[in-house]
Amino acid sequence: MAQICETLNVTRGAYYQWRTSDVSSREAAEQALLPAVRQIFRHHKQRYRARRSAIEIQKQGHLL
């Protein structure tokens, strides 16, 4: 582990703190939107990208 931390230029303490930390509110919100994003992407034959997907998600009532 020490070699990986050295390569990434982080302390072992910072790594273990990150590893044991709870999910941030932003990460939780992104995970909640993931099923909607995937559904929109599949529904539109994988042609919708970020801008169109965001509009569709907002139409469904999700906050971005």
C-alpha positions as CSV (number, residue, x, y, z in Angstrom):
1,M,0.0,0.0,0.0
2,A,2.9,2.4,0.8
3,Q,4.2,2.1,-2.8
4,I,0.8,2.9,-4.3
5,C,0.3,5.9,-2.0
6,E,3.8,7.1,-2.9
7,T,3.1,6.7,-6.6
8,L,-0.2,8.7,-6.3
9,N,1.5,11.2,-4.0
10,V,-1.0,10.8,-1.1
11,T,-0.3,9.9,2.5
12,R,-1.4,6.5,3.8
13,G,-3.5,8.4,6.3
14,A,-5.4,10.3,3.6
15,Y,-6.0,7.1,1.7
16,Y,-7.5,5.3,4.7
17,Q,-9.6,8.3,5.6
18,W,-11.0,8.4,2.0
19,R,-11.6,4.7,2.1
20,T,-13.6,4.7,5.3
21,S,-15.5,8.0,4.7
22,D,-19.2,8.0,4.0
23,V,-20.6,8.8,0.6
24,S,-20.9,12.5,0.0
25,S,-24.3,14.1,-0.7
26,R,-23.2,14.8,-4.3
27,E,-22.1,11.2,-4.9
28,A,-25.5,10.0,-3.5
29,A,-27.4,12.4,-5.7
30,E,-25.4,11.2,-8.8
31,Q,-26.1,7.6,-7.9
32,A,-29.8,8.3,-7.6
33,L,-29.9,9.8,-11.1
34,L,-27.9,7.0,-12.7
35,P,-30.9,4.7,-13.4
36,A,-32.8,7.6,-15.1
37,V,-29.8,8.5,-17.2
38,R,-29.4,4.9,-18.3
39,Q,-33.1,4.6,-19.1
40,I,-33.1,7.8,-21.2
41,F,-29.9,6.7,-23.0
42,R,-31.4,3.3,-23.9
43,H,-34.8,4.7,-24.8
44,H,-33.3,7.1,-27.3
45,K,-31.2,4.4,-29.0
46,Q,-28.0,5.6,-27.3
47,R,-28.1,8.8,-29.2
48,Y,-28.7,11.2,-26.4
49,R,-25.7,12.8,-24.7
50,A,-25.3,15.1,-21.7
51,R,-27.3,18.1,-22.8
52,R,-30.4,16.2,-24.1
53,S,-30.2,13.8,-21.2
54,A,-30.2,16.7,-18.7
55,I,-33.2,18.2,-20.3
56,E,-35.1,14.9,-20.2
57,I,-34.1,14.3,-16.5
58,Q,-35.4,17.8,-15.6
59,K,-38.7,17.1,-17.5
60,Q,-39.0,14.0,-15.3
61,G,-38.8,16.2,-12.2
62,H,-35.3,15.5,-11.1
63,L,-33.1,18.3,-9.8
64,L,-29.6,18.7,-11.3
